């Protein structure tokens, strides 16, 4: 399953992506995703709105470590 076709909320998909890719800090994950500030990751993990969710899911897939 990819982030694009994962039916779970974005927060769950992002959390799993961070764990799988070894990102223990919001800063490192934000940098990898090209976000302007690490606080965005925190808001998303807390269930905050993702205005471009489809694009962000595609980016998670594009930067993901291959799943086992």
C-alpha positions as CSV (number, residue, x, y, z in Angstrom):
1,X,0.0,0.0,0.0
2,X,1.2,3.5,-0.8
3,X,0.5,6.8,0.9
4,X,-1.7,7.7,-2.1
5,X,-4.1,4.7,-1.6
6,X,-3.8,4.3,2.2
7,X,-7.4,5.0,3.6
8,X,-6.1,6.0,7.0
9,X,-6.0,9.7,8.1
10,X,-3.0,11.6,6.9
11,X,-1.6,11.8,10.5
12,X,-1.3,8.0,10.7
13,X,0.3,7.7,7.2
14,X,2.8,10.5,8.1
15,X,3.7,8.9,11.4
16,X,4.4,5.6,9.8
17,X,6.4,7.2,7.0
18,X,8.5,9.1,9.6
19,X,9.2,5.9,11.5
20,X,10.0,3.8,8.4
21,X,12.4,6.5,7.2
22,X,14.1,7.0,10.5
23,X,12.9,10.6,11.2
24,X,12.6,11.0,15.0
25,X,12.4,14.8,14.7
26,X,9.8,17.0,13.1
27,X,12.7,19.2,11.8
28,X,14.3,16.4,9.8
29,X,11.0,15.3,8.3
30,X,10.1,18.8,7.4
31,X,13.4,19.3,5.7
32,X,13.0,16.1,3.7
33,X,9.5,17.2,2.5
34,X,10.7,20.7,1.7
35,X,8.4,22.4,4.2
36,X,9.1,25.9,5.4
37,X,8.8,25.1,9.1
38,X,8.9,22.0,11.2
39,X,5.8,23.0,13.2
40,X,3.7,22.0,10.1
41,X,4.7,18.3,10.8
42,X,3.5,18.7,14.4
43,X,0.2,20.1,13.4
44,X,-0.4,17.3,10.8
45,X,0.6,14.6,13.3
46,X,-2.0,16.2,15.7
47,X,-4.7,15.8,13.1
48,X,-4.6,19.3,11.7
49,X,-5.9,20.1,8.2
50,X,-3.6,19.3,5.3
51,X,-4.6,21.8,2.5
52,X,-2.8,19.9,-0.2
53,X,-3.2,16.3,1.1
54,X,-3.0,14.6,-2.3
55,X,0.2,16.4,-3.1
56,X,1.7,15.6,0.3
57,X,0.8,11.9,0.0
58,X,2.4,11.8,-3.4
59,X,5.5,13.4,-1.9
60,X,5.6,10.8,0.9
61,X,5.6,8.1,-1.8
62,X,8.3,9.8,-3.8
63,X,10.6,10.1,-0.8
64,X,9.8,6.8,0.9
65,X,12.1,4.0,1.8
66,X,10.9,0.9,0.0
67,X,8.5,-1.1,2.1
68,X,9.4,-4.6,3.2
